[in-house]
Amino acid sequence: MWDGKGILDAEAREKNRYAGHNPALILYVSRVLDMPINQQIEATLWGMQNPGGGIAAYFDFEGNVLGPSCIKATAMALLIYNEDLIARML
């Protein structure tokens, strides 16, 4: 469902916005399955970082951050880089 900007699932279509945690989830699963990480998805994820910290809950179809940071998206983004956690999943 990656459309080059975000995960265009039913919720994204209905609400006219992408969910911030979805790119992080894809990257996390890629790490656990030892698959190459799509650099475009990783760039999108970090482009959603709010100036005050954290990853935004949502972003629009143009890639603009919508609203405050979301703990679910932020936590998922950080899990991608936790080597010990990834090693336990293998």
NORLIN-V679312 format. One line per field, one symbol per residue. ss: DSSP state (H for helix, E for strand, L for the rest). phi: phi as a letter, one per 30 degrees, with the letter a starting at -180 (. if undefined). Layout:
# NORLIN-V679312
ss: ???
phi: ???
This chain:
# NORLIN-V679312
ss: LELLLLELLHHHHHHLLEEHHHHHHHHHHHHHLLLLLLHHHHHHHHHLELLLLLEEEEELLLLLEEEEELHHHHHHHHHLLLHHHHHHHL
phi: .dcjbacccdddddchacdddddddddddedddhceddddddddeddcddedjicddbbddcjddbiddbdddddddddecceddedddd
